[in-house]
Amino acid sequence: MNHRPETLADAPLGRESAYPEHYDASLLYAIPRAANRAPLGIEEGALPFVGEDEWHAFEVSWLNARGKPVVAVARFRLPADSPHLIESKSWKLYLNGFNQSRFESREAVIETLERDLAHVAGAAVSVELFGVDDEALMPRRLPGECLDELDIEIDDYTPSAEHLVVGEEIVEETLHSHLLKSNCPVTGQPDWGSVLIRYRGPRLDREGLLRYLIGYRQHQDFHEHCVEHIFTDLMARARPERLLVLARYVRRGGLDISPWRATPGERPPEPLRLARQ
């Protein structure tokens, strides 16, 4: 397996790839988190947040012991303190290798996934498998107040923490926006998403917050690092007592990702999936 690449030069992302016909754990490609965290002043071993990267895979299938296909939706959770994230295209290729591979049971599939993903991420990864009609996968709405109807003028499409302004009043509120967009750092493809911010602290100026979030529109970075960027900027500028930042990105290639980062003790809402996912 590819464990410690220093760059994305050898990653399958952005390159033509043959789809595997059988299970092959070596397809998984690890990306060290530390390189993208360093510019934000985040040191490994001293993370300023807790969190997870929650993935859903909607194109999961394998053969049972008699060769009959089984289909499922998988939910994966990687801890934010794992030394590596897993490059998404390699993950897709790896999952496609299950399509013509036989497994004795669903439990055997879960055990295989948890073992392989943990080996590459460098930390335990949890895996759940759902039926395609499972109620747990039904779309829901983000809690809190939506910022998207604010009538503001925008002329800056790069993230600038200077837009984050606070007042003196201490509040506890939940805000969200569906206007989040960033771009893949390798291919430049657009990544569409929604973002939720729950905090207790000095009241954030809502127009400034929306300008800041829209600033990611031309920003190139992985989903996980965009969320960490938002978290660290909010902590530095607003200094809230408690903070949760959760992004739910639209699926691409059968995979969606919903990273969240929070101050210790904070947790996201129960797992939910938005209509766009």
C-alpha positions in Angstrom: 0.0 0.0 0.0 1.0 3.6 -0.5 1.5 4.9 3.0 3.6 8.1 3.1 3.6 9.9 -0.1 5.1 13.4 0.1 3.2 14.8 -2.8 0.1 14.0 -5.0 2.3 13.2 -7.9 1.6 9.5 -7.8 -2.0 9.7 -6.7 -4.6 8.4 -9.1 -6.6 11.6 -8.9 -6.6 13.5 -12.2 -5.1 10.5 -14.1 -6.7 7.9 -16.3 -7.2 4.8 -14.3 -8.3 1.2 -15.2 -11.1 0.0 -13.0 -10.2 -3.1 -11.1 -12.1 -6.3 -11.5 -11.2 -7.8 -8.1 -10.4 -6.7 -4.6 -7.1 -5.0 -4.2 -6.2 -3.1 -1.0 -3.1 -1.7 -2.5 -5.2 0.8 -4.5 -5.8 2.9 -1.4 -3.6 6.1 -1.4 -2.7 7.9 1.8 -2.2 11.7 2.0 -0.4 13.1 5.1 -2.6 15.7 6.8 0.4 17.5 8.3 1.4 19.3 5.1 -1.8 21.2 4.7 -2.2 21.8 8.4 1.2 23.5 8.8 0.2 26.7 7.0 -2.7 27.0 9.4 -0.4 26.7 12.4 -1.8 23.3 13.3 0.7 21.0 14.8 0.3 17.2 14.8 -0.1 15.9 18.3 -1.6 19.2 19.5 -4.7 19.6 17.4 -7.0 22.5 18.4 -10.1 20.5 17.6 -11.7 17.2 17.7 -13.6 15.8 14.8 -14.2 13.2 12.1 -14.4 12.8 8.3 -17.7 11.1 7.6 -18.0 9.5 4.1 -20.9 7.8 2.4 -20.3 5.5 -0.5 -23.4 4.9 -2.7 -21.9 2.4 -5.1 -20.9 -0.5 -2.9 -21.4 -4.0 -4.2 -19.9 -7.5 -3.8 -20.8 -11.1 -4.5 -22.0 -13.4 -1.8 -20.6 -16.9 -1.3 -22.9 -18.2 -4.1 -21.9 -15.5 -6.6 -25.1 -13.4 -6.2 -24.6 -9.6 -6.1 -25.3 -7.6 -3.0 -25.6 -3.9 -3.0 -25.3 -1.5 0.0 -24.6 2.1 1.0 -21.6 2.4 3.3 -20.8 5.0 6.0 -17.2 5.5 7.0 -15.8 7.6 9.9 -12.2 8.6 10.0 -10.9 10.4 13.1 -9.5 13.8 12.5 -6.4 12.9 14.5 -5.5 10.1 12.0 -2.1 11.0 10.4 -3.5 10.4 6.9 -6.6 11.1 4.9 -7.4 8.7 2.0 -7.5 10.2 -1.5 -11.0 9.9 -2.8 -10.4 8.4 -6.3 -8.2 5.7 -4.9 -11.0 4.9 -2.5 -13.5 4.7 -5.4 -11.2 2.3 -7.3 -10.7 0.2 -4.2 -14.4 -0.1 -3.6 -15.0 -1.1 -7.3 -12.6 -4.0 -6.7 -15.3 -5.5 -4.5 -17.8 -5.8 -7.4 -16.6 -9.2 -8.6 -15.2 -10.5 -5.3 -16.9 -13.0 -3.1 -17.4 -12.6 0.6 -19.0 -15.0 3.1 -21.1 -12.3 4.8 -21.7 -8.6 5.3 -19.6 -8.9 8.5 -16.7 -10.1 6.4 -17.1 -7.1 4.1 -17.1 -4.7 7.1 -14.1 -6.4 8.7 -12.2 -6.1 5.4 -13.1 -2.5 4.9 -12.2 -1.5 8.5 -8.9 -3.3 8.4 -7.7 -1.9 5.0 -8.9 1.7 5.7 -7.4 1.8 9.2 -4.1 0.5 7.8 -3.9 3.4 5.4 -5.4 6.2 7.6 -3.2 5.2 10.5 -6.1 5.0 13.0 -9.3 3.0 13.5 -12.0 3.5 11.0 -15.6 2.6 11.6 -17.8 1.1 8.9 -21.6 0.7 8.7 -23.5 -0.9 5.8 -27.1 0.1 5.0 -29.7 -1.2 2.6 -30.4 1.2 -0.2 -33.9 1.9 1.2 -32.8 2.3 4.8 -34.6 5.1 6.7 -31.3 6.2 8.1 -30.3 7.5 4.7 -33.4 9.6 4.1 -32.6 13.3 3.4 -33.0 15.9 6.2 -32.4 19.6 6.7 -29.6 21.3 8.4 -30.6 22.9 11.8 -30.4 26.6 12.5 -30.9 29.7 10.5 -29.9 29.9 6.8 -27.7 32.9 5.8 -28.3 32.6 2.0 -31.1 35.2 1.7 -28.9 38.0 2.9 -28.7 40.6 0.2 -25.0 41.4 0.0 -22.6 42.5 -2.6 -19.6 40.2 -3.3 -16.4 41.0 -5.2 -13.9 38.8 -3.4 -13.8 35.0 -4.0 -10.8 34.1 -1.9 -11.2 33.3 1.8 -10.3 36.3 3.9 -10.7 36.2 7.7 -11.0 40.0 7.7 -14.7 39.5 6.9 -15.2 37.8 10.3 -16.3 40.5 12.6 -17.9 40.1 16.0 -19.9 42.3 18.4 -19.9 42.5 22.2 -23.1 40.5 22.8 -22.5 36.8 23.8 -24.9 34.5 22.0 -25.4 30.8 21.3 -26.7 30.1 17.8 -26.6 27.7 14.9 -26.2 29.1 11.3 -25.8 27.4 8.0 -25.3 28.2 4.3 -25.7 26.1 1.1 -23.4 28.5 -0.8 -20.1 26.7 0.0 -18.0 25.8 -3.0 -14.3 24.9 -3.3 -12.3 23.3 -5.9 -10.2 20.1 -6.1 -6.5 20.9 -5.6 -5.5 18.5 -8.3 -8.2 18.6 -11.0 -9.8 21.9 -10.4 -13.2 20.3 -10.4 -15.9 22.1 -8.4 -16.9 20.7 -5.0 -20.3 21.9 -3.9 -21.4 21.8 -0.3 -23.3 23.1 2.7 -21.7 24.3 5.9 -23.1 24.5 9.5 -21.6 26.7 12.2 -22.7 26.3 15.8 -21.0 28.4 18.5 -21.3 30.2 21.8 -19.4 33.5 22.0 -19.4 37.0 20.6 -22.1 37.5 18.0 -20.8 37.0 14.5 -21.7 39.6 11.9 -23.8 37.5 9.6 -23.1 39.4 6.4 -19.4 39.2 7.1 -19.7 35.5 7.8 -21.5 34.8 4.5 -18.9 36.9 2.6 -16.2 34.8 4.3 -17.8 31.5 3.3 -18.4 32.6 -0.3 -14.7 33.4 -0.4 -13.9 29.7 -0.8 -15.6 29.7 -4.2 -12.3 29.7 -6.1 -10.2 28.2 -3.3 -8.4 24.9 -4.1 -8.1 22.5 -1.3 -9.4 19.2 0.0 -12.8 19.2 1.8 -11.2 18.3 5.2 -8.7 21.1 5.0 -11.4 23.7 4.0 -13.3 22.8 7.2 -10.1 23.1 9.3 -9.4 26.5 7.7 -12.8 27.7 8.6 -12.5 26.4 12.1 -9.1 28.0 12.8 -10.1 31.4 11.3 -13.3 31.5 13.4 -11.4 30.6 16.6 -8.7 33.2 15.9 -11.1 36.0 14.9 -14.2 35.4 17.1 -12.7 33.4 20.0 -15.9 31.6 20.8 -16.2 29.5 24.0 -17.6 26.6 21.9 -17.5 26.0 18.2 -18.6 23.3 15.7 -17.9 23.6 11.9 -19.6 20.9 9.8 -19.5 20.7 6.0 -21.6 18.3 3.9 -20.2 18.1 0.4 -22.2 16.8 -2.6 -21.2 13.4 -3.8 -18.8 12.9 -6.7 -18.1 9.5 -8.2 -20.5 7.8 -5.8 -18.7 9.3 -2.7 -19.7 12.2 -0.5 -17.8 13.6 2.5 -18.9 15.5 5.6 -16.0 16.6 7.8 -16.6 18.2 11.1 -14.2 19.9 13.5 -15.1 21.2 17.0 -13.9 22.3 20.4 -13.6 19.4 22.8 -17.0 18.4 24.1 -19.0 19.5 21.1 -20.6 17.0 18.8 -22.4 17.4 15.5 -26.1 16.6 15.0 -27.0 13.0 14.5 -25.8 11.7 11.1 -27.9 13.3 8.4 -27.8 13.4 4.7 -29.0 16.5 2.7 -31.1 16.2 -0.5 -28.1 17.3 -2.7 -26.0 14.4 -1.3 
